[in-house]
Amino acid sequence: MAALTLTSTVKLSTGYLMPRLGFGVYQNNDCVAACVAAFKKGYRHIDTAQGYKNEEQVGIALRESGLKREDVFIATKCGSDTGAYQATLDAVDASLKKLGLDYIDLFLVHDPLSGPERRIENWKALVEAKKAGKIRTIGVSNFGVRHLQELEKAGLEKPSVNQMQLHPEFQQREIVDYCKKSSIVLVAYCPLAQGKFDIPTLHSVAEKHNKEPAQVLIRWSLQKGFTPIPKSNTPSRISSNAEVYDFELDEEDVAALDALEKGKEGSVTWDVADAP
């Protein structure tokens, strides 16, 4: 595997490249300054959602950054409760307008909570929006294996991405294995486990490499082949979260962190992969 850098990308099933490190803006109601700081540090992947109510601010930050549109990867999402086919098409248009963009790099269905019929309708709408050039790549978030198989059995286009809560104490291995076998890229939200750093093993690995626990967690995620999207509103943290390319976890480190798995007890937030 080539050495990882801040400019490393992963090729999606659509052929487009997604930066391997992203910047999340969940629960950041005033994210313009944070996004601008992230852009200055070198992040080129911003992850937002309609439910975060800050898509407009992400668009403002992109314009303030002075970066070319083609050099930035913007991901957003609509909830499965948005509605059926037409409502989802309308949701795509709403995101385009708020972001101030002509196209969205990655658009996800945020959750599988609406049930089988509406999940299919949500997905058919995203396929149509992609064909229309409004979206380059489509994916899902928080989908379990059964939800992914549901789309496959319906004969529909396979998601390019599944965005999930992933960190050493909550590894969702069954879903991860299925996605890897199906060439579905895994985007890891809550890669820092919402700041739950009081783990002796984590501190031991961090001290070994003279790094912060957060940096170890991001590096673990990257070496697992995930695309982590850490979030912060603090410029120093935004910067340090991207300083993970001057060290590498060895096999012993990875095994020690892997051994922290707690299953569902390790979840620090939303866990809906078992939704009917």
C-alpha positions in Angstrom: 0.0 0.0 0.0 1.3 3.4 -0.9 2.2 5.7 1.9 -0.8 7.7 3.1 -0.8 11.5 2.9 -3.3 14.3 3.4 -3.9 14.2 -0.4 -4.6 10.4 -0.5 -7.8 9.4 -2.2 -9.9 6.3 -2.7 -11.5 5.5 -6.0 -15.3 5.1 -5.8 -17.3 2.6 -7.9 -18.3 5.6 -10.1 -14.7 6.3 -10.9 -14.6 9.5 -8.9 -11.9 10.1 -6.3 -12.8 10.8 -2.6 -10.2 12.2 -0.2 -9.3 9.6 2.4 -9.7 12.1 5.3 -12.8 14.2 5.6 -14.1 17.0 7.9 -17.4 16.5 9.6 -19.7 19.4 10.6 -22.4 17.5 12.6 -23.7 19.7 15.6 -21.8 22.6 14.3 -24.4 25.3 13.8 -21.8 27.9 12.8 -19.3 26.0 10.7 -18.0 28.6 8.2 -14.9 29.4 10.2 -14.2 25.7 11.0 -14.6 24.7 7.3 -12.3 27.6 6.2 -9.7 26.5 8.8 -10.0 22.9 7.5 -9.5 24.0 3.9 -6.4 26.0 4.9 -5.0 23.0 6.6 -5.4 20.9 3.5 -8.7 19.1 4.0 -10.6 18.7 0.7 -13.6 16.7 1.8 -16.5 18.2 3.8 -19.3 16.0 5.1 -22.7 17.7 5.9 -26.3 16.7 5.9 -29.7 18.3 5.6 -30.4 17.4 9.2 -27.3 19.3 10.3 -28.9 22.6 9.0 -25.6 24.0 7.9 -25.4 23.2 4.2 -25.6 26.9 3.3 -22.6 27.6 5.6 -20.5 24.9 3.9 -21.2 26.5 0.6 -20.2 29.9 2.0 -17.0 28.4 3.4 -16.2 26.9 0.0 -16.6 30.2 -1.7 -14.6 32.0 0.9 -11.7 29.5 0.6 -11.0 30.5 -2.9 -10.5 26.8 -3.9 -11.7 25.6 -7.3 -14.9 23.6 -7.1 -13.3 20.6 -8.8 -10.7 20.4 -6.1 -13.2 19.9 -3.2 -15.4 16.9 -2.4 -18.7 17.8 -0.8 -21.0 15.1 0.7 -24.5 15.6 2.1 -27.5 13.5 3.0 -31.2 13.4 3.3 -33.1 11.5 5.9 -35.2 8.5 4.9 -38.2 10.3 6.3 -37.8 12.9 3.6 -40.5 11.2 1.7 -40.8 8.9 -1.3 -39.5 9.3 -4.8 -40.5 12.9 -5.7 -39.8 14.2 -2.2 -36.2 12.8 -2.4 -35.7 14.4 -5.8 -36.9 17.7 -4.3 -34.5 17.1 -1.4 -31.5 16.9 -3.8 -32.5 20.2 -5.4 -32.9 21.8 -2.0 -29.3 20.7 -1.1 -27.9 22.0 -4.3 -29.6 25.4 -3.7 -28.4 25.7 -0.1 -24.8 24.6 -1.0 -24.8 26.9 -4.0 -23.4 24.1 -6.2 -24.2 22.8 -9.7 -23.5 19.2 -8.5 -22.9 17.3 -5.3 -20.0 14.9 -5.1 -21.7 12.4 -2.8 -25.3 12.2 -1.7 -26.4 9.7 0.9 -29.6 8.4 2.4 -29.0 9.2 6.0 -30.6 6.2 7.6 -32.7 3.1 6.9 -35.5 3.9 9.3 -38.3 4.5 6.8 -38.9 0.8 6.0 -38.4 -1.4 2.9 -40.7 0.4 0.5 -39.6 3.9 1.1 -35.9 2.9 1.2 -36.3 1.6 -2.4 -38.1 4.8 -3.4 -35.4 7.0 -1.8 -32.7 5.0 -3.7 -34.5 5.1 -7.0 -34.7 8.9 -6.7 -31.0 9.2 -6.0 -30.2 7.0 -9.0 -32.3 9.3 -11.2 -30.6 12.4 -9.8 -27.3 10.9 -10.5 -28.3 10.2 -14.1 -29.4 13.9 -14.4 -25.9 15.0 -13.4 -27.0 16.6 -10.1 -25.0 14.0 -8.1 -21.8 12.3 -9.0 -21.9 9.4 -6.6 -24.7 8.0 -4.4 -24.5 6.0 -1.1 -26.1 5.3 2.2 -25.5 5.8 5.9 -26.2 3.5 8.8 -27.3 0.7 6.6 -27.0 -2.9 7.8 -26.3 -5.9 5.7 -30.0 -6.7 5.2 -30.7 -3.1 4.0 -27.8 -3.4 1.5 -29.0 -6.8 0.3 -32.5 -5.3 -0.2 -31.2 -2.9 -2.8 -29.3 -5.6 -4.5 -32.3 -7.9 -4.7 -34.3 -5.1 -6.2 -31.8 -5.0 -9.0 -30.8 -1.5 -8.3 -27.4 0.2 -8.5 -25.1 -0.7 -5.7 -24.2 2.1 -3.2 -20.7 3.3 -3.6 -20.4 4.3 0.1 -21.8 3.3 3.4 -21.2 5.8 6.2 -21.2 4.3 9.6 -20.1 4.8 13.2 -16.7 3.1 13.4 -14.0 3.2 16.1 -12.1 0.5 18.0 -14.9 -0.1 20.6 -17.6 -0.3 17.9 -16.2 -2.0 14.7 -19.4 -3.3 13.2 -17.4 -6.1 11.6 -20.2 -8.0 9.9 -21.2 -4.9 7.9 -17.6 -3.9 7.3 -16.8 -7.3 5.9 -19.9 -7.3 3.6 -19.1 -3.8 2.3 -15.4 -4.7 1.6 -16.5 -7.8 -0.3 -19.0 -5.7 -2.2 -16.5 -2.9 -3.0 -18.5 -0.4 -0.9 -16.3 2.2 0.6 -16.7 2.8 4.3 -16.8 6.3 5.7 -16.3 6.4 9.4 -18.2 8.9 11.5 -17.5 9.3 15.2 -13.9 8.1 14.5 -12.9 9.7 17.8 -15.7 8.0 19.7 -17.0 11.5 20.8 -13.8 12.1 22.8 -13.9 8.9 24.8 -10.2 8.7 25.3 -10.0 7.2 28.8 -8.8 3.8 27.5 -5.4 2.6 28.8 -4.6 0.8 25.6 -5.2 3.9 23.5 -3.0 6.0 25.8 -0.3 3.3 25.6 -0.2 3.3 21.8 -0.3 7.1 21.8 2.6 7.4 24.1 4.6 4.9 22.0 4.3 7.1 19.0 4.4 10.4 20.8 1.0 11.2 19.4 -2.4 12.3 20.9 -5.1 9.6 21.4 -7.3 11.4 18.7 -4.4 11.1 16.2 -4.1 7.3 16.9 -7.8 6.8 16.4 -7.7 8.6 13.0 -4.6 6.7 12.0 -6.3 3.4 13.0 -9.3 4.3 10.8 -7.1 5.1 7.8 -5.1 2.0 8.1 -8.3 -0.1 8.3 -9.1 1.4 4.9 -11.9 3.6 6.2 -12.4 7.3 5.4 -12.7 9.0 8.8 -14.5 12.3 9.1 -13.5 13.8 12.5 -15.2 17.0 13.5 -14.1 19.9 15.6 -14.7 23.6 15.9 -11.3 24.3 17.4 -8.6 25.4 14.9 -5.8 23.6 16.8 -7.8 20.3 16.8 -8.7 20.7 13.2 -5.0 21.0 12.5 -3.8 18.2 14.7 -6.5 15.8 13.5 -4.8 16.0 10.0 -1.3 15.5 11.4 -1.4 11.7 11.2 0.9 11.0 8.3 4.3 11.0 10.0 3.8 7.7 11.9 2.3 4.3 11.3 0.7 1.8 13.6 2.4 -1.5 13.6 0.7 -4.9 13.7 0.9 -5.0 17.4 -0.7 -1.6 17.8 -3.6 -2.5 15.4 -4.2 -5.8 17.2 -4.3 -4.1 20.6 -6.8 -1.5 19.3 -8.9 -4.2 17.5 -9.1 -6.0 20.8 -11.1 -3.1 22.3 -14.2 -4.2 20.4 -17.3 -4.1 22.6 -20.1 -4.7 20.1 -23.2 -2.6 20.6 -22.0 -1.7 24.1 -19.2 0.3 22.4 -21.6 2.6 20.5 -21.4 6.2 21.5 -24.3 7.5 19.4 -27.0 6.5 16.9 -27.1 2.7 16.1 -29.9 1.9 13.6 -28.3 -0.8 11.4 -30.8 -3.3 12.8 -33.8 -1.2 11.8 -36.7 -3.2 10.2 
